[in-house]
Amino acid sequence: MPFDKSSAATYADNHAESHSTHNCAKYVRKAIEWGGILLRPTDYAKDYGPLLEAAGFRQTIGDPQQGDVIVIQPAPGHPAGHMAIFDGSIWVSDFKQTHAGRQGFYPGPAYRQSQPAYKIYRYN
C-alpha cells in the first residue's frame, strides 16, 4: 500500500497537543501508520531513520514537502532526539511547531541553540 502523505499530515494536525508531551516519536509514528505505513516502535525518536528507510522512505534535501519526516539527534537535556512530520505548512510532532514556519523543525530552545544533526526522509 502506498503512503498517503495527506492522510498522515492531517492525522498529525488533528492529534497534536497544545504543547509538547515528550512523545513525539509515538505521535509521528501513529501519523505515518494512519498514512498506510507500519513502523516498528522504538524507544527514541533519534533511532527512527533506519526504520523509515526499511519502510520505503529515503533521505532528501531541499524544501520540505507534505509527508516528509525529520529525525533529529539529541540536544542537551533531550537524549531521545526528536522527530516531526511536515503537514505542508509547518512541522508537527506531538504539538504544532509554529514558532518558525517551514524551517521550524527544531522543537525548542535547546535544539535551536545546539542545532544537532538531522535527516529528512521522504516516501518514494
JOGIUR-V81954 format. One record per residue. SS is DSSP state (A for helix, B for strand, O for the rest). D_LAST is the distance of its C-alpha to the last C-alpha in Angstrom with 2 decimals. Layout:
# JOGIUR-V81954
SS D_LAST
SS D_LAST
This chain:
# JOGIUR-V81954
O 12.09
O 8.91
O 8.61
O 11.25
A 10.91
A 14.36
A 16.03
A 14.87
A 16.19
A 19.29
A 19.99
A 19.92
A 22.25
A 24.53
A 25.00
O 25.44
B 28.90
O 31.27
O 31.03
O 29.39
O 30.20
O 28.75
O 26.21
A 23.00
A 21.05
A 22.35
A 21.65
A 18.04
A 17.41
A 19.12
A 17.10
A 13.79
A 15.75
A 17.01
O 13.53
O 13.37
O 12.10
O 15.17
O 15.73
O 18.96
O 21.11
O 22.36
O 25.34
O 23.98
A 21.15
A 21.20
A 20.14
O 16.80
A 14.68
A 14.91
A 14.42
A 11.12
A 10.00
A 11.69
O 9.86
O 6.32
B 5.98
B 6.75
B 9.83
B 10.23
O 13.58
O 15.33
O 15.87
O 13.98
O 12.19
O 12.74
O 10.92
O 10.50
B 12.42
B 15.09
B 17.05
B 20.50
O 23.11
O 26.62
B 29.12
O 32.88
O 33.82
B 30.26
O 29.56
O 26.58
O 24.39
B 22.31
B 18.95
B 17.96
B 15.39
B 15.52
O 16.94
O 16.89
O 20.29
O 20.84
B 19.57
B 20.56
O 21.34
O 24.45
B 25.86
B 24.94
B 24.95
A 26.73
A 28.87
A 26.97
A 24.61
A 21.19
A 21.87
O 23.57
O 21.32
O 24.37
O 25.93
O 29.56
A 32.28
A 31.94
A 28.31
A 29.13
A 32.12
A 30.72
O 27.19
O 25.64
O 22.60
B 19.15
B 15.47
B 12.75
B 9.36
B 6.28
B 3.82
O 0.00
